[in-house]
Amino acid sequence: MAWRRSKSGHSAGSAEWSGFLDKSVRFQGTLEFPGTFRLEGEVKGTVISSHTLMLGDTARVEGQIEGNHVVISGRFDGVIFAKGRVEIQAKGTVTGEIHTPCLVIEPGGIFDGQCHMLAASEASKPLTIPIRAAHQG
């Protein structure tokens, strides 16, 4: 399974796994976590992630997502605010609004709503360095 740790002790993703909600779980309220989190169950409310949030194939989420990197393979209805990127995978369906600097929709992915493309953060903007011309003579 993709969420298990490798033998070397490092997580499968680039950040530490914070948790997992199985498809049999129903949750209503606010979920907040610091690392990578995978949802397979039903959630109504707000989900806040400082790193990566993955909605698996069986996930059904209604409400608001605030995160950095959001990957959707299940169903989401609501508003997404992402500092990084939003990926709608082939089995993913999103209805609502997406606010992000980067949106990726794989073939087969469905998005019905509005997308607001945000400016990239100051750290990722190109740096302009003035160059003085040398005097010839």
Secondary structure, 3 states (H helix, E strand, C coil): CCCCCCCCCCCCCCCCEEEEECCCCEEEEEEEECCEEEECCEEEEEEEECCEEEECCCCEEEEEEEEEEEEECCEEEEEEEEEEEEEECCCCEEEEEEEECEEEECCCCEEEEEEEECCCCHHHCCCCCCCCCCCCC
